[in-house]
Amino acid sequence: MNNFIFSLNATLPVFLVIMIGFGLRRIGLLTEEFARVGDRLVFRVALPVMLFVEIASVDWEDSFDLKFFLFCAATACVSFAAIYGLAWLLLKDRSMIGTYSMVSFRGSAAVLGIAFVTNIYGSAGFAPLMIVAVVPFYNIFSVLALAISAKPEEEVSEDPADAAEDGETAKTAAAFSAKKVLLEVITNPLIVAVVLAIPAALLHLPAKSWLTIPFKCLTSIGNMATPLALLVLGAGFEHREAIAKIRPVLMASLTKLVLLPAVFVPAAVWMGFRDAQLLAIAVMLASPTTVACYIMAKNMRNDATLASGTVLFTTLFSSITITAMVYILRTAGLI
């Protein structure tokens, strides 16, 4: 019962903030302009800063375990490859492939991973190392998938100033350009944040006294990423369109919450992972789709409706699926 209550406390507040954003938009306190500007602010500033601070704060010397690191990284790579391949086989609407692949494999491991491990074991343990292992792949694969599936610019209604700022991006799979997609990857704010954060962590920059004030400033900016992203998600959510796409939303949600844990958690047990390591892996796989998926899909001209619907469904039902998973692992004496 305690695990179930904790799961509800971890997921339902997220869902409620999304609903608040939805309600405020419907009564006119939040506008379409707020949603448009807000999602750009989150994508270009708040989320990259949050990611940089989290990774830069990891103590590699105390927490590094090569076997654990490689398993997490390999799991991210294999799961994305399998999901992307199946998406090409199962989805008739090719414009959904990028978003579907991203929302089916990318979870909010950074938030729930640390929360769950700390709640059960009293410290973050191996969760930060798990984040460092998977977050770069989460972002690289997401950008690649979205860049290949991006809609042509002429199909997207946006201000000329926004189009000029966005610059040239990948248009369609048919017009796929390796150079263009590479440019999307290396200029993506989240990728840049990861690249800058790793040397910062190795140099222990957050611990330097002369950098205390700048890192506190960055932390404050990063702290607004999640609540603002959730409000923007709610304000921009189109429930009628989401209902029309309920089948791919349910397929992606089932993959994220059930299929990935069912395949890779037993593999982790077979590999000998137990306790905090196993729990970090399990939550990495079973965590709900991160709200960053919606922000990225919208900013990179992909199916934002499919992304927002999957975020809502996985957030709502993850309290049940994660609780069941934790209960099974504890009953089996594995965590």
FIRO-330555 format. One record per residue: residue in one letter; x, y, z of N, C-alpha, C, O in turn. Coordinates in steps of 0.001 Angstrom, whole numbers, padded with zeros to 6 digits, always signed. Layout:
aXYZXYZXYZXYZ/...
***
This chain:
m+000824-001211+000000+000000+000000+000000+000862+001266+000000+000534+002244-000672/n+001975+001243+000763+002853+002408+000803+003431+002712-000577+003527+003872-000979/n+003820+001642-001306+004359+001848-002652+003298+002423-003589+003596+003269-004432/f+002059+001956-003432+000974+002461-004273+000721+003942-003994+000549+004733-004922/i+000698+004315-002710+000484+005717-002343+001621+006585-002868+001395+007685-003371/f+002852+006075-002743+003994+006835-003252+003887+007032-004755+004173+008116-005261/s+003478+005993-005470+003342+006092-006920+002302+007125-007303+002495+007899-008240/l+001190+007133-006567+000164+008137-006834+000693+009541-006583+000415+010464-007349/n+001463+009699-005502+002037+011011-005193+003044+011453-006254+003238+012650-006469/a+003679+010498-006912+004693+010824-007912+004093+011148-009271+004683+011916-010031/t+002933+010583-009596+002391+010725-010947+001140+011605-011030+001007+012387-011972/l+000223+011492-010066-001023+012249-010160-000818+013763-010109-001505+014480-010836/p+000104+014288-009276+000327+015740-009328+000743+016222-010716+000361+017315-011135/v+001522+015414-011428+001927+015764-012791+000692+015860-013686+000527+016821-014438/f-000164+014856-013591-001382+014830-014398-002285+016017-014051-002900+016605-014941/l-002369+016369-012773-003235+017463-012345-002736+018811-012863-003542+019666-013228/v-001416+019011-012898-000884+020267-013436-001227+020382-014920-001548+021472-015394/i-001164+019272-015657-001565+019291-017060-003035+019683-017181-003401+020480-018045/m-003872+019121-016315-005292+019443-016345-005559+020899-015975-006486+021519-016495/i-004745+021437-015079-004885+022856-014723-004583+023729-015940-005307+024685-016220/g-003507+023394-016664-003189+024132-017881-004311+024042-018902-004646+025030-019555/f-004893+022851-019040-006024+022648-019953-007206+023511-019542-007828+024158-020386/g-007525+023525-018231-008657+024303-017736-008438+025795-017876-009361+026524-018241/l-007219+026267-017590-006931+027697-017696-007026+028184-019138-007411+029326-019387/r-006674+027319-020087-006810+027679-021499-008285+027791-021873-008676+028681-022628/r-009100+026883-021341-010515+026880-021699-011260+028083-021128-012245+028523-021721/i-010822+028626-019997-011499+029791-019431-010827+031100-019842-011240+032174-019406/g-009796+031013-020677-009197+032194-021265-008037+032818-020515-007516+033845-020953/l-007602+032225-019375-006476+032788-018643-005143+032485-019323-004194+033263-019217/l-005077+031356-020016-003923+031045-020848-004362+031093-022303-005486+030710-022629/t-003490+031557-023166-003840+031766-024564-003003+030878-025487-002049+030229-025058/e-003381+030869-026736-002599+030140-027732-001194+030726-027847-000228+029997-028073/e-001084+032054-027687+000219+032710-027740+001105+032245-026585+002307+032045-026760/f+000503+032073-025395+001257+031564-024247+001796+030167-024539+002960+029875-024264/a+000946+029307-025097+001381+027944-025408+002498+027947-026440+003446+027169-026331/r+002393+028819-027444+003403+028869-028498+004749+029359-027956+005788+028741-028191/v+004713+030478-027230+005952+031036-026697+006496+030163-025567+007707+029980-025444/g+005591+029625-024742+006008+028800-023612+006736+027544-024035+007747+027183-023432/d+006233+026862-025073+006904+025622-025469+008269+025907-026085+009176+025082-025976/r+008429+027060-026731+009743+027423-027269+010708+027756-026134+011886+027406-026197/l+010213+028427-025100+011055+028755-023956+011532+027491-023253+012696+027390-022864/v+010632+026532-023094+010988+025279-022435+012000+024513-023276+012998+024018-022753/f+011743+024414-024583+012603+023619-025454+013991+024218-025617+014979+023485-025651/r+014080+025538-025718+015348+026183-026024+016134+026605-024794+017350+026780-024871/v+015454+026774-023650+016151+027286-022467+015991+026372-021253+016971+025807-020767/a+014760+026226-020764+014551+025584-019460+014977+024121-019439+015707+023707-018539/l+014532+023329-020420+014890+021909-020442+016395+021687-020630+016973+020871-019912/p+017048+022381-021567+018500+022203-021679+019246+022568-020405+020198+021884-020026/v+018824+023639-019740+019494+024043-018502+019293+022991-017417+020233+022648-016701/m+018059+022476-017293+017786+021442-016308+018642+020195-016565+019202+019611-015637/l+018731+019801-017828+019519+018630-018205+020996+018854-017896+021663+017954-017385/f+021505+020031-018196+022904+020354-017933+023217+020262-016441+024218+019661-016050/v+022367+020852-015616+022603+020858-014172+022568+019444-013599+023397+019094-012759/e+021605+018621-014053+021476+017255-013530+022716+016416-013865+023258+015734-012995/i+023158+016468-015109+024297+015647-015523+025604+016197-014957+026474+015427-014547/a+025748+017516-014933+026974+018120-014417+027163+017841-012928+028284+017905-012421/s+026074+017532-012227+026151+017298-010785+026460+015854-010423+026614+015533-009245/v+026552+014973-011425+026831+013562-011163+028298+013380-010773+029191+013918-011428/d+028543+012622-009706+029911+012290-009286+030305+010963-009935+029964+009893-009431/w+031018+011039-011043+031366+009836-011795+032267+008899-010998+032159+007679-011123/e+033137+009449-010197+034098+008612-009472+033414+007715-008451+033815+006565-008271/d+032387+008226-007782+031722+007452-006734+030640+006521-007275+030349+005493-006664/s+030042+006868-008411+028868+006121-008860+029084+005307-010127+028169+004608-010563/f+030267+005374-010729+030429+004718-012023+030584+003209-011871+031406+002729-011091/d+029781+002475-012629+029843+001018-012714+029706+000676-014197+028639+000865-014781/l+030771+000179-014803+030807-000007-016258+029719-000961-016735+029050-000680-017730/k+029529-002082-016046+028521-003062-016467+027127-002452-016450+026355-002624-017393/f+026809-001744-015379+025503-001092-015246+025339-000025-016324+024292+000063-016967/f+026372+000781-016516+026334+001857-017512+026083+001295-018905+025228+001801-019632/l+026821+000253-019285+026681-000318-020619+025323-000981-020813+024759-000933-021905/f+024790-001606-019745+023471-002242-019879+022406-001187-020137+021558-001367-021010/c+022440-000091-019389+021453+000971-019577+021559+001566-020980+020544+001774-021645/a+022786+001840-021431+022976+002419-022751+022523+001454-023848+021869+001863-024807/a+022872+000175-023705+022481-000821-024704+020970-000993-024746+020390-001150-025820/t+020334-000963-023585+018876-001084-023524+018203+000061-024269+017240-000157-025005/a+018704+001278-024084+018146+002429-024792+018297+002264-026297+017364+002558-027045/c+019444+001804-026747+019695+001644-028183+018831+000546-028797+018206+000744-029839/v+018804-000611-028141+018044-001747-028679+016545-001459-028685+015856-001772-029657/s+016036-000862-027602+014601-000579-027523+014179+000411-028594+013133+000244-029221/f+014992+001446-028809+014620+002408-029853+014650+001757-031231+013731+001958-032025/a+015687+000982-031526+015791+000340-032838+014597-000567-033101+014052-000580-034205/a+014188-001332-032075+013057-002240-032238+011755-001467-032450+010952-001814-033316/i+011556-000423-031658+010318+000362-031763+010251+001088-033102+009198+001124-033738/y+011367+001663-033528+011374+002399-034796+011104+001452-035968+010373+001797-036896/g+011698+000260-035918+011445-000707-036971+009997-001153-037014+009408-001253-038091/l+009414-001424-035846+008008-001828-035788+007083-000708-036244+006053-000961-036868/a+007455+000538-035929+006625+001673-036343+006522+001742-037864+005454+002034-038402/w+007626+001476-038556+007591+001475-040018+006704+000353-040554+006082+000496-041606/l+006650-000755-039833+005843-001887-040286+004360-001720-039968+003506-002154-040742/l+004048-001090-038825+002675-001078-038330+001898+000193-038639+000673+000148-038758/l+002586+001329-038771+001893+002604-038948+001731+002940-040427+002717+003070-041152/k+000496+003079-040864+000243+003454-042250+000530+004939-042472+000981+005342-043544/d+000262+005743-041444+000530+007178-041521+001997+007424-041173+002364+007438-039998/r+002832+007618-042189+004278+007757-041992+004640+009000-041190+005711+009055-040586/s+003754+010001-041176+004061+011225-040444+004076+011019-038941+004584+011867-038206/m+003518+009887-038464+003493+009588-037040+004748+008867-036549+004982+008792-035343/i+005551+008341-037464+006616+007422-037071+007610+008054-036107+007982+007437-035109/g+008038+009269-036394+009014+009917-035525+008510+010111-034113+009180+009744-033148/t+007308+010700-033994+006736+010938-032669+006432+009632-031965+006729+009485-030779/y+005841+008676-032679+005492+007394-032073+006727+006696-031506+006693+006177-030390/s+007811+006685-032272+009036+006033-031811+009576+006715-030559+010019+006044-029627/m+009540+008048-030534+010067+008783-029393+009234+008544-028131+009787+008223-027079/v+007915+008696-028227+007080+008594-027021+006994+007169-026496+006658+006955-025331/s+007297+006182-027355+007212+004790-026922+008430+004330-026143+008363+003336-025420/f+009566+005055-026284+010774+004574-025603+011377+005582-024638+012220+005216-023820/r+010962+006848-024713+011604+007883-023894+010746+008227-022679+009677+008822-022814/g+011218+007851-021499+010474+008108-020275+011113+009181-019409+012222+009640-019682/s+010400+009573-018365+010884+010608-017441+011768+009978-016370+011506+010109-015175/a+012813+009296-016816+013701+008596-015889+014406+009555-014944+014664+009213-013789/a+014722+010754-015424+015447+011710-014590+014639+012126-013375+015202+012374-012309/v+013323+012204-013527+012452+012627-012415+012084+011444-011527+012362+011445-010327/l+011455+010435-012129+010968+009311-011329+012079+008363-010907+011998+007756-009839/g+013118+008227-011729+014203+007314-011375+014827+007667-010046+014943+006816-009165/i+015232+008919-009894+015839+009359-008642+014838+009313-007496+015189+008935-006378/a+013592+009696-007768+012567+009730-006719+012318+008348-006124+012275+008192-004904/f+012155+007348-006984+011857+006009-006496+013045+005388-005763+012882+004817-004684/v+014229+005498-006342+015402+004904-005703+015671+005560-004354+015977+004871-003380/t+015559+006881-004290+015782+007586-003031+014732+007206-001993+015051+007057-000813/n+013489+007050-002422+012409+006722-001494+012625+005360-000844+012334+005193+000340/i+013129+004388-001595+013272+003028-001086+014625+002807-000409+014700+002109+000603/y+015700+003396-000957+017037+003106-000439+017674+004268+000316+018771+004117+000855/g+017014+005422+000367+017521+006537+001150+018519+007413+000436+018907+008448+000977/s+018956+007045-000765+019866+007870-001554+019614+007591-003028+018963+006612-003394/a+020150+008483-003869+019920+008337-005310+020630+007122-005879+020205+006579-006899/g+021715+006684-005231+022409+005467-005652+022864+005516-007096+023632+006394-007490/f+022379+004558-007885+022816+004433-009271+021917+005183-010247+022169+005154-011451/a+020883+005848-009761+019977+006558-010660+020675+007642-011479+020420+007735-012680/p+021560+008483-010876+022242+009481-011706+023091+008866-012815+023145+009407-013919/l+023750+007747-012538+024547+007085-013564+023653+006554-014682+024025+006599-015854/m+022477+006054-014317+021512+005612-015317+021108+006776-016214+020972+006612-017426/i+020916+007952-015617+020522+009127-016384+021611+009502-017389+021322+009794-018549/v+022863+009491-016933+023980+009830-017821+024082+008821-018958+024434+009187-020079/a+023777+007548-018678+023895+006493-019690+022826+006601-020768+023099+006321-021935/v+021606+007005-020395+020502+006942-021357+020093+008286-021939+019615+008338-023072/v+020267+009377-021192+019775+010668-021668+020397+011087-023002+019674+011573-023871/p+021715+010916-023198+022252+011266-024525+021596+010484-025660+021302+011049-026713/f+021365+009187-025453+020707+008381-026484+019244+008783-026652+018743+008828-027776/y+018559+009072-025557+017183+009559-025642+017103+010755-026587+016246+010811-027468/n+018004+011701-026391+017944+012936-027162+018423+012743-028596+017809+013260-029529/i+019512+012005-028777+020031+011803-030133+019019+011049-030990+018728+011468-032110/f+018478+009942-030478+017519+009159-031249+016226+009941-031491+015632+009849-032565/s+015795+010707-030490+014572+011504-030652+014738+012541-031757+013859+012702-032604/v+015865+013239-031746+016116+014254-032764+016207+013626-034152+015669+014168-035117/l+016886+012485-034253+016986+011803-035544+015611+011401-036070+015284+011650-037230/a+014807+010773-035204+013482+010314-035623+012590+011482-036025+011887+011413-037033/l+012620+012546-035240+011768+013703-035534+012246+014453-036769+011429+014944-037547/a+013560+014548-036960+014089+015255-038127+013703+014552-039417+013380+015201-040412/i+013737+013226-039400+013381+012464-040598+011892+012593-040912+011502+012620-042079/s+011057+012673-039869+009601+012690-040059+009006+014092-040064+007786+014229-040157/a+009824+015137-039967+009306+016497-039850+008469+016885-041064+008783+016516-042196/k+007400+017636-040809+006549+018121-041886+007262+019229-042647+008078+019953-042076/p+006956+019363-043939+007528+020481-044698+007124+021813-044081+006039+021924-043512/e+007969+022811-044185+007699+024109-043571+006408+024725-044090+005701+025403-043345/e+006094+024495-045361+004903+025106-045923+003620+024518-045345+002554+025119-045478/e+003708+023350-044704+002534+022739-044106+002308+023200-042675+001295+022854-042066/v+003240+023979-042129+003157+024392-040742+002869+025873-040674+003586+026679-041267/s+001809+026243-039943+001452+027639-039775+002200+028220-038599+002007+027787-037463/e+003065+029211-038859+003803+029859-037791+004217+031247-038230+004193+031553-039422/d+004594+032084-037294+005007+033438-037606+006279+033421-038440+007125+032548-038247/p+006435+034375-039374+007662+034436-040165+008899+034569-039294+009950+034009-039603/a+008767+035316-038200+009907+035485-037298+010326+034168-036694+011514+033899-036518/d+009320+033330-036370+009625+032019-035798+010300+031136-036829+011249+030417-036515/a+009808+031189-038068+010385+030357-039117+011837+030747-039368+012698+029890-039568/a+012099+032074-039354+013457+032532-039560+014365+032085-038443+015522+031734-038674/e+013834+032096-037207+014652+031703-036059+014926+030210-036082+016027+029769-035754/d+013931+029440-036467+014101+027991-036497+015149+027578-037533+015859+026589-037348/g+015238+028346-038627+016194+027989-039672+015695+026816-040495+014533+026423-040395/e+016567+026270-041295+016190+025169-042169+016319+023852-041438+017363+023573-040848/t+015266+023027-041466+015294+021719-040819+014870+020646-041819+014452+020955-042935/a+014980+019406-041413+014580+018295-042282+013112+018384-042618+012316+018783-041768/k+012718+018023-043841+011351+018236-044274+010541+016937-044228+009592+016849-043450/t+010871+015959-045009+010141+014707-045002+011123+013578-045165+012297+013790-045469/a+010617+012344-044955+011487+011192-045137+011950+011103-046587+013075+010686-046863/a+011079+011496-047506+011444+011440-048918+012549+012433-049242+013392+012180-050103/a+012538+013569-048543+013543+014595-048782+014680+014490-047765+015399+015457-047510/f+014823+013313-047200+015814+013095-046139+017226+013449-046606+017668+013028-047675/s+017911+014220-045792+019287+014604-046067+020115+014315-044835+019832+014833-043755/a+021142+013487-044992+021988+013142-043853+022628+014395-043269+022750+014514-042050/k+023034+015324-044118+023660+016559-043651+022679+017384-042829+023038+017953-041798/k+021445+017440-043295+020432+018230-042614+020089+017641-041261+019956+018371-040279/v+019945+016319-041201+019635+015665-039932+020802+015807-038965+020596+016018-037770/l+022032+015691-039474+023198+015886-038627+023201+017292-038027+023538+017479-036858/l+022819+018277-038844+022737+019648-038339+021687+019758-037238+021895+020457-036247/e+020545+019060-037412+019513+019046-036379+020060+018492-035065+019759+019008-033988/v+020863+017439-035168+021389+016790-033974+022370+017693-033243+022236+017909-032038/i+023355+018222-033963+024427+018956-033296+023989+020339-032833+024652+020940-031988/t+022870+020863-033376+022390+022168-032924+021203+022066-031984+020712+023085-031499/n+020731+020846-031717+019595+020685-030810+019991+021130-029405+021023+020686-028901/p+019206+021995-028755+019579+022512-027429+019816+021420-026390+020694+021560-025539/l+019045+020336-026450+019203+019264-025464+020506+018501-025684+021178+018124-024724/i+020858+018276-026935+022125+017606-027238+023301+018478-026794+024260+017987-026199/v+023216+019763-027087+024278+020693-026677+024443+020676-025161+025563+020702-024649/a+023311+020631-024443+023366+020608-022978+024103+019372-022471+024907+019465-021544/v+023830+018204-023079+024497+016965-022671+025995+017038-022951+026805+016656-022106/v+026364+017528-024132+027776+017610-024513+028546+018531-023560+029684+018233-023199/l+027942+019629-023157+028597+020556-022237+028620+020037-020805+029537+020342-020042/a+027604+019249-020442+027479+018804-019051+028495+017729-018682+028971+017697-017547/i+028834+016850-019619+029743+015743-019296+031130+016241-018864+031618+015800-017823/p+031790+017142-019615+033072+017666-019105+032911+018465-017821+033809+018465-016979/a+031777+019147-017656+031527+019886-016411+031473+018942-015227+031963+019262-014144/a+030868+017758-015438+030810+016763-014362+032192+016196-014070+032566+016026-012909/l+032951+015904-015122+034296+015337-014934+035231+016312-014229+036136+015896-013505/l+035012+017613-014440+035834+018639-013805+035273+019093-012452+035854+019949-011783/h+034124+018501-012058+033469+018834-010777+033179+020339-010667+033348+020932-009602/l+032752+020934-011751+032506+022374-011755+031421+022821-010764+031573+023877-010150/p+030323+022050-010585+029316+022508-009615+029853+022627-008193+029297+023366-007380/a+030933+021905-007887+031485+021943-006529+032459+023101-006322+032875+023363-005194/k+032822+023790-007393+033761+024907-007274+033065+026090-006600+031988+026512-007023/s+033686+026615-005556+033070+027704-004802+032824+028934-005661+031829+029632-005468/w+033717+029210-006608+033570+030412-007421+032477+030279-008489+032146+031240-009183/l+031920+029052-008605+030808+028833-009539+029485+028588-008823+028493+028236-009462/t+029458+028769-007520+028245+028492-006749+027070+029348-007216+025972+028837-007441/i+027304+030643-007359+026214+031549-007753+025709+031248-009164+024495+031164-009355/p+026594+031078-010173+026085+030730-011510+025285+029433-011535+024274+029341-012231/f+025739+028412-010768+025007+027149-010788+023668+027267-010048+022703+026595-010412/k+023602+028105-009025+022320+028344-008365+021349+029026-009320+020156+028724-009335/c+021875+029945-010111+021051+030621-011115+020533+029625-012153+019354+029636-012506/l+021437+028760-012637+021031+027746-013606+020018+026778-013017+019079+026367-013699/t+020202+026417-011766+019264+025516-011102+017878+026140-011027+016878+025454-011238/s+017812+027427-010730+016524+028118-010653+015821+028107-012010+014611+027896-012094/i+016598+028336-013071+016008+028310-014413+015548+026896-014759+014461+026708-015304/g+016382+025901-014441+016016+024518-014737+014808+024050-013961+014043+023217-014446/n+014624+024581-012746+013494+024154-011914+012142+024523-012516+011122+023917-012188/m+012141+025518-013398+010852+025920-013983+010487+025062-015194+009379+025173-015720/a+011419+024203-015641+011193+023446-016870+009970+022544-016768+009086+022600-017623/t+009913+021718-015736+008825+020746-015642+007466+021397-015440+006551+021094-016206/p+007271+022289-014437+005939+022882-014278+005489+023690-015479+004321+023632-015865/l+006419+024458-016085+006035+025238-017253+005687+024336-018426+004723+024594-019147/a+006477+023269-018623+006197+022332-019712+004835+021667-019528+004108+021464-020500/l+004488+021329-018290+003203+020694-018024+002048+021650-018296+001038+021249-018874/l+002185+022917-017885+001152+023911-018160+000989+024123-019666-000130+024212-020173/v+002117+024202-020370+002075+024381-021820+001418+023185-022488+000632+023341-023422/l+001740+021990-022007+001131+020773-022547-000381+020819-022380-001123+020534-023320/g-000839+021178-021179-002281+021262-020942-002938+022345-021765-004023+022142-022310/a-002289+023504-021863-002870+024626-022600-002955+024337-024091-003870+024817-024760/g-002015+023562-024619-002000+023268-026048-002670+021966-026428-002699+021602-027604/f-003217+021247-025431-003784+019914-025703-005118+020028-026425-006027+020718-025963/e-005229+019356-027545-006474+019318-028320-007110+017949-028134-006721+016976-028779/h-008100+017887-027237-008650+016583-026854-009383+015900-028000-009380+014672-028082/r-010009+016667-028883-010730+016040-029994-009760+015336-030946-010026+014227-031408/e-008640+015990-031231-007645+015365-032101-007015+014153-031434-006726+013154-032092/a-006803+014245-030114-006201+013126-029385-007109+011905-029418-006638+010779-029579/i-008418+012130-029264-009370+011021-029311-009350+010374-030697-009471+009155-030823/a-009198+011195-031727-009148+010669-033093-007924+009787-033309-007916+008946-034208/k-006885+009975-032486-005658+009189-032610-005485+008244-031430-004362+007929-031036/i-006602+007795-030870-006551+007006-029644-005822+005684-029861-005175+005195-028935/r-005904+005087-031051-005262+003789-031279-003730+003885-031174-003133+003123-030414/p-003074+004800-031915-001610+004901-031747-001213+005375-030350-000149+005000-029857/v-002046+006191-029703-001754+006628-028331-001744+005428-027388-000854+005297-026548/l-002735+004558-027532-002813+003370-026670-001677+002398-026980-001121+001788-026066/m-001327+002248-028253-000224+001361-028637+001090+001856-028036+001867+001071-027493/a+001334+003171-028136+002569+003734-027594+002601+003617-026073+003646+003324-025493/s+001458+003846-025430+001385+003775-023969+001628+002354-023479+002334+002152-022491/l+001050+001366-024160+001256-000032-023796+002718-000425-023954+003272-001134-023114/t+003338+000036-025031+004758-000259-025249+005609+000332-024143+006502-000333-023619/k+005337+001583-023785+006166+002284-022805+005999+001711-021403+006990+001513-020701/l+004781+001445-020988+004519+001058-019595+004615-000440-019342+004897-000855-018219/v+004384-001257-020364+004281-002703-020143+005320-003505-020921+006053-004302-020336/l+005388-003297-022236+006225-004155-023062+007721-003979-022781+008443-004968-022654/l+008188-002739-022682+009610-002527-022413+010047-003130-021081+011057-003832-021044/p+009320-002883-019980+009714-003536-018717+009638-005055-018790+010485-005749-018227/a+008608-005584-019493+008434-007029-019575+009587-007708-020296+009900-008864-020011/v+010216-007009-021218+011332-007585-021987+012666-007385-021275+013446-008329-021144/f+012933-006166-020816+014282-005836-020366+014508-006002-018863+015654-006191-018454/v+013486-005941-018032+013694-006165-016598+014129-007614-016331+015079-007819-015575/p+013470-008631-016924+013983-010000-016758+015420-010154-017267+016206-010911-016697/a+015759-009434-018340+017138-009483-018846+018106-008902-017819+019213-009412-017645/a+017685-007832-017137+018533-007231-016110+018721-008181-014931+019812-008276-014368/v+017652-008881-014563+017744-009868-013480+018697-010985-013874+019519-011422-013068/w+018585-011445-015115+019456-012512-015607+020924-012074-015622+021827-012886-015424/m+021148-010768-015861+022509-010229-015882+023081-010042-014477+024259-009717-014323/g+022249-010247-013452+022731-010183-012083+022504-008875-011360+023040-008688-010267/f+021725-007955-011928+021457-006684-011260+020416-006878-010165+019421-007578-010354/r+020658-006254-009025+019754-006360-007874+019640-005007-007176+020400-004079-007450/d+018670-004923-006268+018503-003781-005369+018445-002452-006135+017660-002313-007073/a+019279-001469-005735+019170-000115-006293+019445-000100-007799+018825+000668-008534/q+020373-000945-008261+020653-000995-009692+019448-001504-010473+019072-000921-011490/l+018850-002575-010006+017691-003146-010690+016506-002187-010666+015785-002058-011656/l+016307-001517-009535+015197-000578-009440+015395+000597-010400+014440+001042-011038/a+016634+001105-010506+016913+002204-011432+016625+001779-012869+016058+002550-013643/i+017015+000553-013228+016746+000042-014576+015250-000112-014805+014736+000260-015860/a+014551-000663-013814+013112-000896-013947+012342+000405-014134+011464+000498-014992/v+012675+001403-013331+011969+002680-013434+012344+003395-014736+011509+004082-015326/m+013589+003240-015187+013996+003799-016479+013088+003282-017589+012682+004036-018473/l+012774+001992-017535+011971+001365-018577+010482+001658-018437+009787+001820-019440/a+009984+001729-017199+008541+001799-016968+008031+003201-016683+006825+003384-016512/s+008907+004196-016625+008462+005550-016317+007604+006109-017446+007802+005744-018605/p+006651+006989-017127+005776+007549-018161+006544+008411-019146+007626+008913-018840/t+005981+008576-020316+006599+009400-021355+006825+010812-020839+005914+011433-020292/t+008037+011317-021013+008368+012636-020500+007690+013741-021305+007489+013618-022514/v+007344+014817-020610+006676+015948-021261+007577+016601-022299+007090+017312-023179/a+008897+016368-022209+009814+016913-023211+009479+016392-024612+009779+017054-025605/c+008865+015217-024696+008489+014666-026005+007488+015571-026715+007590+015802-027920/y+006532+016074-025964+005542+016981-026553+006218+018260-027037+005951+018735-028141/i+007104+018816-026192+007788+020053-026553+008629+019854-027809+008621+020699-028704/m+009359+018731-027876+010211+018466-029032+009385+018219-030289+009712+018735-031358/a+008315+017434-030167+007480+017140-031335+006885+018414-031920+006835+018583-033138/k+006440+019300-031054+005822+020535-031531+006844+021460-032163+006568+022075-033193/n+008020+021568-031562+009041+022473-032073+009709+021949-033334+010241+022728-034125/m+009686+020626-033527+010332+020047-034705+009312+019597-035750+009600+018728-036573/r+008113+020196-035713+007072+020015-036712+006697+018545-036916+006662+018041-038038/n+006417+017876-035793+005932+016504-035830+004549+016436-035184+003914+017467-034961/d+004086+015231-034888+002729+015031-034398+002649+015327-032899+002808+014426-032075/a+002403+016585-032552+002321+016991-031148+001091+016410-030462+001105+016189-029251/t+000037+016162-031215-001178+015590-030624-000933+014174-030131-001353+013819-029029/l-000263+013370-030927+000086+012018-030504+000989+012060-029279+000837+011245-028368/a+001928+013004-029250+002834+013127-028104+002085+013520-026846+002292+012916-025794/s+001216+014524-026931+000497+014977-025744-000450+013909-025220-000585+013738-024008/g-001106+013191-026121-002003+012122-025693-001262+011011-024975-001747+010486-023973/t-000083+010646-025482+000707+009587-024844+001233+010032-023492+001257+009242-022548/v+001660+011297-023382+002110+011820-022086+000981+011718-021059+001208+011297-019925/l-000225+012100-021455-001358+012052-020533-001689+010620-020113-001862+010345-018926/f-001777+009718-021075-002143+008338-020774-001087+007650-019916-001421+006999-018927/t+000174+007788-020284+001221+007106-019521+001371+007695-018122+001650+006968-017170/t+001189+009005-017995+001257+009631-016672+000135+009127-015777+000352+008839-014600/l-001061+009020-016338-002222+008593-015557-002086+007144-015099-002378+006833-013945/f-001646+006254-015990-001656+004824-015674-000338+004294-015112-000271+003145-014676/s+000699+005114-015118+001981+004635-014607+001948+004373-013106+002716+003551-012607/s+001073+005058-012382+000970+004796-010945+000557+003349-010689+000955+002746-009692/i-000240+002804-011594-000687+001407-011448+000410+000446-011905+000744-000506-011200/t+000970+000705-013097+001946-000238-013650+003254-000240-012861+003833-001304-012638/i+003729+000930-012435+004972+000981-011663+004783+000341-010299+005658-000375-009811/t+003623+000605-009679+003336-000017-008386+003339-001539-008504+003905-002229-007656/a+002705-002065-009557+002668-003509-009762+004071-004070-009977+004402-005139-009463/m+004893-003349-010737+006253-003804-010992+007079-003821-009713+007781-004794-009438/v+006997-002733-008922+007748-002674-007664+007290-003777-006721+008107-004394-006037/y+005993-004024-006685+005455-005074-005802+005994-006450-006209+006374-007250-005355/i+006024-006718-007515+006520-008017-007997+007996-008192-007662+008412-009255-007203/l+008785-007146-007894+010222-007251-007628+010519-007393-006146+011432-008125-005764/r+009754-006699-005301+009981-006820-003856+009525-008169-003340+010173-008754-002472/t+008418-008668-003863+007930-009977-003457+008935-011069-003832+009099-012048-003105/a+009600-010893-004962+010593-011870-005404+011940-011691-004725+012870-012458-004976/g+012053-010680-003864+013301-010449-003124+014417-009891-003997+015595-010085-003697/l+014059-009205-005066+015056-008683-005991+015458-007246-005683+016530-006795-006086/i+014590-006524-004964+014924-005142-004582+014628-004926-003103+014841-003829-002585/
***
